[in-house]
Amino acid sequence: MKRKQYSKDFKIGAVNQVLQEEKSVSEVAKSLNILPTMLSRWIYEYKNNGDAAFNGNGKKIVNKDFQLEVMKKKIAELEKENEILKKFQAFFIDQNK
């Protein structure tokens, strides 16, 4: 049995129904006759790779600059969280003295 393949336009259209039209994943998946897990994976890939998503046949071609920007944002977010935890730890230690 051959696996069904979906075009990039089809995938982006499905993703946009969820992200822009604010429909539920299950609602869109049911209307397109696809699995909700597949649509969730497409959404994840689109959020992480933007226009570089869905380049074909399981071979991910990711824009390196885009990937670098995503990683920089994640590092900045983690650094902020780390600072918050350090402040909380210092506050907690002061409260227990």
PDB file as gemmi writes it, atoms N, CA and C in Angstrom:
CRYST1    1.000    1.000    1.000  90.00  90.00  90.00 P 1                      
ATOM      1  N   MET A   1       0.837  -1.179   0.000  1.00  0.00           N  
ATOM      2  CA  MET A   1       0.000   0.000   0.000  1.00  0.00           C  
ATOM      3  C   MET A   1       0.884   1.246   0.000  1.00  0.00           C  
ATOM      4  N   LYS A   2       0.640   2.145  -0.909  1.00  0.00           N  
ATOM      5  CA  LYS A   2       1.453   3.349  -1.051  1.00  0.00           C  
ATOM      6  C   LYS A   2       0.949   4.434  -0.102  1.00  0.00           C  
ATOM      7  N   ARG A   3       1.889   5.122   0.533  1.00  0.00           N  
ATOM      8  CA  ARG A   3       1.547   6.218   1.433  1.00  0.00           C  
ATOM      9  C   ARG A   3       1.024   7.402   0.647  1.00  0.00           C  
ATOM     10  N   LYS A   4       0.025   8.062   1.185  1.00  0.00           N  
ATOM     11  CA  LYS A   4      -0.527   9.251   0.546  1.00  0.00           C  
ATOM     12  C   LYS A   4       0.436  10.409   0.765  1.00  0.00           C  
ATOM     13  N   GLN A   5       0.679  11.170  -0.280  1.00  0.00           N  
ATOM     14  CA  GLN A   5       1.543  12.339  -0.174  1.00  0.00           C  
ATOM     15  C   GLN A   5       0.703  13.591  -0.370  1.00  0.00           C  
ATOM     16  N   TYR A   6       1.024  14.611   0.400  1.00  0.00           N  
ATOM     17  CA  TYR A   6       0.289  15.866   0.359  1.00  0.00           C  
ATOM     18  C   TYR A   6       1.220  16.974  -0.107  1.00  0.00           C  
ATOM     19  N   SER A   7       0.696  17.863  -0.906  1.00  0.00           N  
ATOM     20  CA  SER A   7       1.511  18.961  -1.431  1.00  0.00           C  
ATOM     21  C   SER A   7       1.802  19.982  -0.339  1.00  0.00           C  
ATOM     22  N   LYS A   8       2.807  20.795  -0.586  1.00  0.00           N  
ATOM     23  CA  LYS A   8       3.172  21.851   0.343  1.00  0.00           C  
ATOM     24  C   LYS A   8       1.999  22.813   0.523  1.00  0.00           C  
ATOM     25  N   ASP A   9       1.317  23.148  -0.561  1.00  0.00           N  
ATOM     26  CA  ASP A   9       0.175  24.064  -0.483  1.00  0.00           C  
ATOM     27  C   ASP A   9      -0.947  23.485   0.375  1.00  0.00           C  
ATOM     28  N   PHE A  10      -1.198  22.191   0.235  1.00  0.00           N  
ATOM     29  CA  PHE A  10      -2.229  21.535   1.033  1.00  0.00           C  
ATOM     30  C   PHE A  10      -1.879  21.618   2.517  1.00  0.00           C  
ATOM     31  N   LYS A  11      -0.620  21.319   2.845  1.00  0.00           N  
ATOM     32  CA  LYS A  11      -0.183  21.333   4.243  1.00  0.00           C  
ATOM     33  C   LYS A  11      -0.271  22.741   4.832  1.00  0.00           C  
ATOM     34  N   ILE A  12       0.191  23.733   4.084  1.00  0.00           N  
ATOM     35  CA  ILE A  12       0.146  25.116   4.569  1.00  0.00           C  
ATOM     36  C   ILE A  12      -1.306  25.564   4.734  1.00  0.00           C  
ATOM     37  N   GLY A  13      -2.170  25.164   3.814  1.00  0.00           N  
ATOM     38  CA  GLY A  13      -3.585  25.495   3.940  1.00  0.00           C  
ATOM     39  C   GLY A  13      -4.195  24.903   5.194  1.00  0.00           C  
ATOM     40  N   ALA A  14      -3.858  23.662   5.478  1.00  0.00           N  
ATOM     41  CA  ALA A  14      -4.362  23.007   6.683  1.00  0.00           C  
ATOM     42  C   ALA A  14      -3.834  23.699   7.942  1.00  0.00           C  
ATOM     43  N   VAL A  15      -2.560  24.010   7.937  1.00  0.00           N  
ATOM     44  CA  VAL A  15      -1.940  24.685   9.085  1.00  0.00           C  
ATOM     45  C   VAL A  15      -2.583  26.057   9.293  1.00  0.00           C  
ATOM     46  N   ASN A  16      -2.802  26.791   8.219  1.00  0.00           N  
ATOM     47  CA  ASN A  16      -3.408  28.126   8.330  1.00  0.00           C  
ATOM     48  C   ASN A  16      -4.824  28.082   8.879  1.00  0.00           C  
ATOM     49  N   GLN A  17      -5.555  27.026   8.578  1.00  0.00           N  
ATOM     50  CA  GLN A  17      -6.901  26.903   9.138  1.00  0.00           C  
ATOM     51  C   GLN A  17      -6.845  26.846  10.656  1.00  0.00           C  
ATOM     52  N   VAL A  18      -5.816  26.207  11.177  1.00  0.00           N  
ATOM     53  CA  VAL A  18      -5.679  26.096  12.635  1.00  0.00           C  
ATOM     54  C   VAL A  18      -5.107  27.390  13.217  1.00  0.00           C  
ATOM     55  N   LEU A  19      -4.045  27.905  12.609  1.00  0.00           N  
ATOM     56  CA  LEU A  19      -3.351  29.054  13.191  1.00  0.00           C  
ATOM     57  C   LEU A  19      -4.059  30.377  12.940  1.00  0.00           C  
ATOM     58  N   GLN A  20      -4.555  30.594  11.738  1.00  0.00           N  
ATOM     59  CA  GLN A  20      -5.146  31.888  11.409  1.00  0.00           C  
ATOM     60  C   GLN A  20      -6.661  31.924  11.618  1.00  0.00           C  
ATOM     61  N   GLU A  21      -7.329  30.853  11.266  1.00  0.00           N  
ATOM     62  CA  GLU A  21      -8.783  30.818  11.406  1.00  0.00           C  
ATOM     63  C   GLU A  21      -9.208  30.312  12.778  1.00  0.00           C  
ATOM     64  N   GLU A  22      -8.230  29.907  13.570  1.00  0.00           N  
ATOM     65  CA  GLU A  22      -8.431  29.456  14.945  1.00  0.00           C  
ATOM     66  C   GLU A  22      -9.437  28.307  15.062  1.00  0.00           C  
ATOM     67  N   LYS A  23      -9.369  27.397  14.116  1.00  0.00           N  
ATOM     68  CA  LYS A  23     -10.166  26.173  14.207  1.00  0.00           C  
ATOM     69  C   LYS A  23      -9.363  25.150  15.002  1.00  0.00           C  
ATOM     70  N   SER A  24     -10.035  24.161  15.553  1.00  0.00           N  
ATOM     71  CA  SER A  24      -9.325  23.139  16.321  1.00  0.00           C  
ATOM     72  C   SER A  24      -8.621  22.167  15.374  1.00  0.00           C  
ATOM     73  N   VAL A  25      -7.574  21.553  15.880  1.00  0.00           N  
ATOM     74  CA  VAL A  25      -6.823  20.577  15.099  1.00  0.00           C  
ATOM     75  C   VAL A  25      -7.728  19.422  14.684  1.00  0.00           C  
ATOM     76  N   SER A  26      -8.514  18.938  15.618  1.00  0.00           N  
ATOM     77  CA  SER A  26      -9.376  17.795  15.303  1.00  0.00           C  
ATOM     78  C   SER A  26     -10.436  18.160  14.269  1.00  0.00           C  
ATOM     79  N   GLU A  27     -10.974  19.362  14.350  1.00  0.00           N  
ATOM     80  CA  GLU A  27     -11.986  19.817  13.394  1.00  0.00           C  
ATOM     81  C   GLU A  27     -11.411  19.891  11.975  1.00  0.00           C  
ATOM     82  N   VAL A  28     -10.239  20.489  11.839  1.00  0.00           N  
ATOM     83  CA  VAL A  28      -9.604  20.626  10.525  1.00  0.00           C  
ATOM     84  C   VAL A  28      -9.200  19.252   9.998  1.00  0.00           C  
ATOM     85  N   ALA A  29      -8.622  18.434  10.855  1.00  0.00           N  
ATOM     86  CA  ALA A  29      -8.188  17.094  10.432  1.00  0.00           C  
ATOM     87  C   ALA A  29      -9.375  16.278   9.925  1.00  0.00           C  
ATOM     88  N   LYS A  30     -10.469  16.353  10.635  1.00  0.00           N  
ATOM     89  CA  LYS A  30     -11.655  15.599  10.230  1.00  0.00           C  
ATOM     90  C   LYS A  30     -12.181  16.104   8.882  1.00  0.00           C  
ATOM     91  N   SER A  31     -12.209  17.420   8.686  1.00  0.00           N  
ATOM     92  CA  SER A  31     -12.722  17.972   7.433  1.00  0.00           C  
ATOM     93  C   SER A  31     -11.822  17.629   6.244  1.00  0.00           C  
ATOM     94  N   LEU A  32     -10.530  17.440   6.497  1.00  0.00           N  
ATOM     95  CA  LEU A  32      -9.581  17.120   5.418  1.00  0.00           C  
ATOM     96  C   LEU A  32      -9.309  15.615   5.309  1.00  0.00           C  
ATOM     97  N   ASN A  33      -9.928  14.843   6.198  1.00  0.00           N  
ATOM     98  CA  ASN A  33      -9.760  13.395   6.210  1.00  0.00           C  
ATOM     99  C   ASN A  33      -8.294  12.976   6.418  1.00  0.00           C  
ATOM    100  N   ILE A  34      -7.661  13.622   7.412  1.00  0.00           N  
ATOM    101  CA  ILE A  34      -6.293  13.276   7.799  1.00  0.00           C  
ATOM    102  C   ILE A  34      -6.274  13.051   9.306  1.00  0.00           C  
ATOM    103  N   LEU A  35      -5.207  12.480   9.797  1.00  0.00           N  
ATOM    104  CA  LEU A  35      -5.076  12.237  11.231  1.00  0.00           C  
ATOM    105  C   LEU A  35      -4.709  13.527  11.976  1.00  0.00           C  
ATOM    106  N   PRO A  36      -5.297  13.766  13.137  1.00  0.00           N  
ATOM    107  CA  PRO A  36      -4.937  14.949  13.919  1.00  0.00           C  
ATOM    108  C   PRO A  36      -3.446  14.995  14.284  1.00  0.00           C  
ATOM    109  N   THR A  37      -2.855  13.825  14.521  1.00  0.00           N  
ATOM    110  CA  THR A  37      -1.417  13.808  14.855  1.00  0.00           C  
ATOM    111  C   THR A  37      -0.574  14.279  13.682  1.00  0.00           C  
ATOM    112  N   MET A  38      -0.999  13.949  12.470  1.00  0.00           N  
ATOM    113  CA  MET A  38      -0.274  14.396  11.284  1.00  0.00           C  
ATOM    114  C   MET A  38      -0.361  15.912  11.166  1.00  0.00           C  
ATOM    115  N   LEU A  39      -1.556  16.451  11.368  1.00  0.00           N  
ATOM    116  CA  LEU A  39      -1.734  17.905  11.292  1.00  0.00           C  
ATOM    117  C   LEU A  39      -0.935  18.601  12.387  1.00  0.00           C  
ATOM    118  N   SER A  40      -0.908  18.025  13.574  1.00  0.00           N  
ATOM    119  CA  SER A  40      -0.116  18.603  14.669  1.00  0.00           C  
ATOM    120  C   SER A  40       1.359  18.638  14.314  1.00  0.00           C  
ATOM    121  N   ARG A  41       1.839  17.580  13.677  1.00  0.00           N  
ATOM    122  CA  ARG A  41       3.243  17.537  13.242  1.00  0.00           C  
ATOM    123  C   ARG A  41       3.502  18.615  12.196  1.00  0.00           C  
ATOM    124  N   TRP A  42       2.579  18.832  11.269  1.00  0.00           N  
ATOM    125  CA  TRP A  42       2.721  19.878  10.255  1.00  0.00           C  
ATOM    126  C   TRP A  42       2.764  21.262  10.905  1.00  0.00           C  
ATOM    127  N   ILE A  43       1.919  21.469  11.906  1.00  0.00           N  
ATOM    128  CA  ILE A  43       1.899  22.751  12.610  1.00  0.00           C  
ATOM    129  C   ILE A  43       3.231  22.985  13.301  1.00  0.00           C  
ATOM    130  N   TYR A  44       3.729  21.958  13.977  1.00  0.00           N  
ATOM    131  CA  TYR A  44       5.019  22.061  14.661  1.00  0.00           C  
ATOM    132  C   TYR A  44       6.133  22.397  13.668  1.00  0.00           C  
ATOM    133  N   GLU A  45       6.155  21.695  12.547  1.00  0.00           N  
ATOM    134  CA  GLU A  45       7.186  21.926  11.537  1.00  0.00           C  
ATOM    135  C   GLU A  45       7.077  23.327  10.958  1.00  0.00           C  
ATOM    136  N   TYR A  46       5.849  23.782  10.719  1.00  0.00           N  
ATOM    137  CA  TYR A  46       5.657  25.121  10.154  1.00  0.00           C  
ATOM    138  C   TYR A  46       6.083  26.200  11.144  1.00  0.00           C  
ATOM    139  N   LYS A  47       5.745  26.019  12.421  1.00  0.00           N  
ATOM    140  CA  LYS A  47       6.143  26.998  13.434  1.00  0.00           C  
ATOM    141  C   LYS A  47       7.664  27.066  13.576  1.00  0.00           C  
ATOM    142  N   ASN A  48       8.331  25.927  13.467  1.00  0.00           N  
ATOM    143  CA  ASN A  48       9.783  25.889  13.638  1.00  0.00           C  
ATOM    144  C   ASN A  48      10.557  26.292  12.399  1.00  0.00           C  
ATOM    145  N   ASN A  49      10.005  26.022  11.197  1.00  0.00           N  
ATOM    146  CA  ASN A  49      10.767  26.236   9.971  1.00  0.00           C  
ATOM    147  C   ASN A  49      10.172  27.279   9.042  1.00  0.00           C  
ATOM    148  N   GLY A  50       8.999  27.773   9.339  1.00  0.00           N  
ATOM    149  CA  GLY A  50       8.374  28.795   8.501  1.00  0.00           C  
ATOM    150  C   GLY A  50       8.219  28.336   7.057  1.00  0.00           C  
ATOM    151  N   ASP A  51       8.585  29.186   6.125  1.00  0.00           N  
ATOM    152  CA  ASP A  51       8.449  28.875   4.705  1.00  0.00           C  
ATOM    153  C   ASP A  51       9.370  27.749   4.240  1.00  0.00           C  
ATOM    154  N   ALA A  52      10.365  27.420   5.043  1.00  0.00           N  
ATOM    155  CA  ALA A  52      11.277  26.334   4.676  1.00  0.00           C  
ATOM    156  C   ALA A  52      10.675  24.961   4.993  1.00  0.00           C  
ATOM    157  N   ALA A  53       9.530  24.945   5.641  1.00  0.00           N  
ATOM    158  CA  ALA A  53       8.878  23.675   5.983  1.00  0.00           C  
ATOM    159  C   ALA A  53       8.311  23.016   4.737  1.00  0.00           C  
ATOM    160  N   PHE A  54       8.164  21.721   4.798  1.00  0.00           N  
ATOM    161  CA  PHE A  54       7.518  20.921   3.753  1.00  0.00           C  
ATOM    162  C   PHE A  54       8.248  20.975   2.411  1.00  0.00           C  
ATOM    163  N   ASN A  55       9.545  20.776   2.438  1.00  0.00           N  
ATOM    164  CA  ASN A  55      10.305  20.802   1.191  1.00  0.00           C  
ATOM    165  C   ASN A  55      10.315  19.482   0.456  1.00  0.00           C  
ATOM    166  N   GLY A  56       9.683  18.468   1.008  1.00  0.00           N  
ATOM    167  CA  GLY A  56       9.485  17.256   0.238  1.00  0.00           C  
ATOM    168  C   GLY A  56      10.064  15.990   0.809  1.00  0.00           C  
ATOM    169  N   ASN A  57       9.312  14.923   0.682  1.00  0.00           N  
ATOM    170  CA  ASN A  57       9.686  13.533   0.912  1.00  0.00           C  
ATOM    171  C   ASN A  57      10.548  13.270   2.138  1.00  0.00           C  
ATOM    172  N   GLY A  58      10.247  13.920   3.242  1.00  0.00           N  
ATOM    173  CA  GLY A  58      10.947  13.625   4.485  1.00  0.00           C  
ATOM    174  C   GLY A  58      12.357  14.164   4.578  1.00  0.00           C  
ATOM    175  N   LYS A  59      12.822  14.821   3.544  1.00  0.00           N  
ATOM    176  CA  LYS A  59      14.166  15.400   3.574  1.00  0.00           C  
ATOM    177  C   LYS A  59      14.036  16.859   3.957  1.00  0.00           C  
ATOM    178  N   LYS A  60      14.374  17.155   5.197  1.00  0.00           N  
ATOM    179  CA  LYS A  60      14.213  18.514   5.677  1.00  0.00           C  
ATOM    180  C   LYS A  60      15.368  19.373   5.197  1.00  0.00           C  
ATOM    181  N   ILE A  61      15.010  20.420   4.502  1.00  0.00           N  
ATOM    182  CA  ILE A  61      15.983  21.424   4.088  1.00  0.00           C  
ATOM    183  C   ILE A  61      15.620  22.680   4.854  1.00  0.00           C  
ATOM    184  N   VAL A  62      16.394  22.971   5.877  1.00  0.00           N  
ATOM    185  CA  VAL A  62      16.060  24.059   6.768  1.00  0.00           C  
ATOM    186  C   VAL A  62      16.980  25.237   6.492  1.00  0.00           C  
ATOM    187  N   ASN A  63      16.384  26.385   6.422  1.00  0.00           N  
ATOM    188  CA  ASN A  63      17.148  27.603   6.244  1.00  0.00           C  
ATOM    189  C   ASN A  63      18.023  27.797   7.484  1.00  0.00           C  
ATOM    190  N   LYS A  64      19.324  27.783   7.301  1.00  0.00           N  
ATOM    191  CA  LYS A  64      20.265  27.850   8.428  1.00  0.00           C  
ATOM    192  C   LYS A  64      20.122  29.142   9.215  1.00  0.00           C  
ATOM    193  N   ASP A  65      19.899  30.271   8.509  1.00  0.00           N  
ATOM    194  CA  ASP A  65      19.746  31.547   9.205  1.00  0.00           C  
ATOM    195  C   ASP A  65      18.499  31.547  10.080  1.00  0.00           C  
ATOM    196  N   PHE A  66      17.414  30.986   9.558  1.00  0.00           N  
ATOM    197  CA  PHE A  66      16.179  30.906  10.322  1.00  0.00           C  
ATOM    198  C   PHE A  66      16.382  30.036  11.555  1.00  0.00           C  
ATOM    199  N   GLN A  67      17.025  28.897  11.364  1.00  0.00           N  
ATOM    200  CA  GLN A  67      17.283  27.976  12.469  1.00  0.00           C  
ATOM    201  C   GLN A  67      18.160  28.654  13.526  1.00  0.00           C  
ATOM    202  N   LEU A  68      19.143  29.429  13.097  1.00  0.00           N  
ATOM    203  CA  LEU A  68      20.020  30.137  14.020  1.00  0.00           C  
ATOM    204  C   LEU A  68      19.227  31.158  14.837  1.00  0.00           C  
ATOM    205  N   GLU A  69      18.322  31.882  14.184  1.00  0.00           N  
ATOM    206  CA  GLU A  69      17.503  32.865  14.887  1.00  0.00           C  
ATOM    207  C   GLU A  69      16.600  32.197  15.922  1.00  0.00           C  
ATOM    208  N   VAL A  70      16.020  31.054  15.558  1.00  0.00           N  
ATOM    209  CA  VAL A  70      15.171  30.323  16.498  1.00  0.00           C  
ATOM    210  C   VAL A  70      15.988  29.899  17.710  1.00  0.00           C  
ATOM    211  N   MET A  71      17.187  29.417  17.472  1.00  0.00           N  
ATOM    212  CA  MET A  71      18.043  28.969  18.577  1.00  0.00           C  
ATOM    213  C   MET A  71      18.472  30.147  19.456  1.00  0.00           C  
ATOM    214  N   LYS A  72      18.763  31.289  18.859  1.00  0.00           N  
ATOM    215  CA  LYS A  72      19.134  32.474  19.637  1.00  0.00           C  
ATOM    216  C   LYS A  72      17.986  32.917  20.529  1.00  0.00           C  
ATOM    217  N   LYS A  73      16.764  32.889  19.993  1.00  0.00           N  
ATOM    218  CA  LYS A  73      15.593  33.260  20.793  1.00  0.00           C  
ATOM    219  C   LYS A  73      15.412  32.296  21.954  1.00  0.00           C  
ATOM    220  N   LYS A  74      15.600  31.014  21.688  1.00  0.00           N  
ATOM    221  CA  LYS A  74      15.452  30.008  22.738  1.00  0.00           C  
ATOM    222  C   LYS A  74      16.508  30.199  23.830  1.00  0.00           C  
ATOM    223  N   ILE A  75      17.733  30.501  23.440  1.00  0.00           N  
ATOM    224  CA  ILE A  75      18.803  30.745  24.413  1.00  0.00           C  
ATOM    225  C   ILE A  75      18.465  31.950  25.277  1.00  0.00           C  
ATOM    226  N   ALA A  76      17.981  33.028  24.652  1.00  0.00           N  
ATOM    227  CA  ALA A  76      17.612  34.225  25.406  1.00  0.00           C  
ATOM    228  C   ALA A  76      16.491  33.918  26.400  1.00  0.00           C  
ATOM    229  N   GLU A  77      15.522  33.142  25.969  1.00  0.00           N  
ATOM    230  CA  GLU A  77      14.408  32.754  26.831  1.00  0.00           C  
ATOM    231  C   GLU A  77      14.909  31.928  28.014  1.00  0.00           C  
ATOM    232  N   LEU A  78      15.793  30.987  27.748  1.00  0.00           N  
ATOM    233  CA  LEU A  78      16.336  30.152  28.824  1.00  0.00           C  
ATOM    234  C   LEU A  78      17.188  30.961  29.795  1.00  0.00           C  
ATOM    235  N   GLU A  79      17.925  31.943  29.279  1.00  0.00           N  
ATOM    236  CA  GLU A  79      18.734  32.795  30.153  1.00  0.00           C  
ATOM    237  C   GLU A  79      17.840  33.618  31.080  1.00  0.00           C  
ATOM    238  N   LYS A  80      16.719  34.124  30.552  1.00  0.00           N  
ATOM    239  CA  LYS A  80      15.774  34.872  31.389  1.00  0.00           C  
ATOM    240  C   LYS A  80      15.200  33.969  32.478  1.00  0.00           C  
ATOM    241  N   GLU A  81      14.810  32.757  32.099  1.00  0.00           N  
ATOM    242  CA  GLU A  81      14.267  31.818  33.074  1.00  0.00           C  
ATOM    243  C   GLU A  81      15.300  31.489  34.144  1.00  0.00           C  
ATOM    244  N   ASN A  82      16.554  31.344  33.740  1.00  0.00           N  
ATOM    245  CA  ASN A  82      17.631  31.049  34.677  1.00  0.00           C  
ATOM    246  C   ASN A  82      17.804  32.194  35.683  1.00  0.00           C  
ATOM    247  N   GLU A  83      17.740  33.433  35.199  1.00  0.00           N  
ATOM    248  CA  GLU A  83      17.865  34.586  36.095  1.00  0.00           C  
ATOM    249  C   GLU A  83      16.704  34.631  37.091  1.00  0.00           C  
ATOM    250  N   ILE A  84      15.509  34.329  36.622  1.00  0.00           N  
ATOM    251  CA  ILE A  84      14.347  34.308  37.515  1.00  0.00           C  
ATOM    252  C   ILE A  84      14.532  33.250  38.594  1.00  0.00           C  
ATOM    253  N   LEU A  85      15.012  32.078  38.206  1.00  0.00           N  
ATOM    254  CA  LEU A  85      15.238  31.012  39.179  1.00  0.00           C  
ATOM    255  C   LEU A  85      16.323  31.385  40.184  1.00  0.00           C  
ATOM    256  N   LYS A  86      17.362  32.068  39.724  1.00  0.00           N  
ATOM    257  CA  LYS A  86      18.420  32.505  40.648  1.00  0.00           C  
ATOM    258  C   LYS A  86      17.866  33.492  41.668  1.00  0.00           C  
ATOM    259  N   LYS A  87      17.022  34.436  41.195  1.00  0.00           N  
ATOM    260  CA  LYS A  87      16.430  35.419  42.101  1.00  0.00           C  
ATOM    261  C   LYS A  87      15.503  34.731  43.102  1.00  0.00           C  
ATOM    262  N   PHE A  88      14.721  33.763  42.620  1.00  0.00           N  
ATOM    263  CA  PHE A  88      13.835  33.026  43.500  1.00  0.00           C  
ATOM    264  C   PHE A  88      14.630  32.254  44.545  1.00  0.00           C  
ATOM    265  N   GLN A  89      15.719  31.649  44.119  1.00  0.00           N  
ATOM    266  CA  GLN A  89      16.550  30.885  45.043  1.00  0.00           C  
ATOM    267  C   GLN A  89      17.113  31.803  46.128  1.00  0.00           C  
ATOM    268  N   ALA A  90      17.599  32.976  45.730  1.00  0.00           N  
ATOM    269  CA  ALA A  90      18.141  33.924  46.704  1.00  0.00           C  
ATOM    270  C   ALA A  90      17.044  34.383  47.663  1.00  0.00           C  
ATOM    271  N   PHE A  91      15.859  34.659  47.153  1.00  0.00           N  
ATOM    272  CA  PHE A  91      14.731  35.063  47.988  1.00  0.00           C  
ATOM    273  C   PHE A  91      14.362  33.950  48.959  1.00  0.00           C  
ATOM    274  N   PHE A  92      14.306  32.732  48.470  1.00  0.00           N  
ATOM    275  CA  PHE A  92      13.943  31.572  49.286  1.00  0.00           C  
ATOM    276  C   PHE A  92      14.960  31.355  50.407  1.00  0.00           C  
ATOM    277  N   ILE A  93      16.227  31.517  50.105  1.00  0.00           N  
ATOM    278  CA  ILE A  93      17.283  31.349  51.114  1.00  0.00           C  
ATOM    279  C   ILE A  93      17.151  32.417  52.185  1.00  0.00           C  
ATOM    280  N   ASP A  94      16.862  33.683  51.759  1.00  0.00           N  
ATOM    281  CA  ASP A  94      16.692  34.780  52.723  1.00  0.00           C  
ATOM    282  C   ASP A  94      15.494  34.539  53.637  1.00  0.00           C  
ATOM    283  N   GLN A  95      14.434  33.951  53.114  1.00  0.00           N  
ATOM    284  CA  GLN A  95      13.229  33.697  53.905  1.00  0.00           C  
ATOM    285  C   GLN A  95      13.442  32.620  54.963  1.00  0.00           C  
ATOM    286  N   ASN A  96      14.371  31.713  54.707  1.00  0.00           N  
ATOM    287  CA  ASN A  96      14.612  30.595  55.622  1.00  0.00           C  
ATOM    288  C   ASN A  96      15.684  30.883  56.651  1.00  0.00           C  
ATOM    289  N   LYS A  97      16.235  32.071  56.681  1.00  0.00           N  
ATOM    290  CA  LYS A  97      17.281  32.394  57.664  1.00  0.00           C  
ATOM    291  C   LYS A  97      16.684  32.762  58.987  1.00  0.00           C  
TER     292      LYS A  97                                                      
END                                                                             
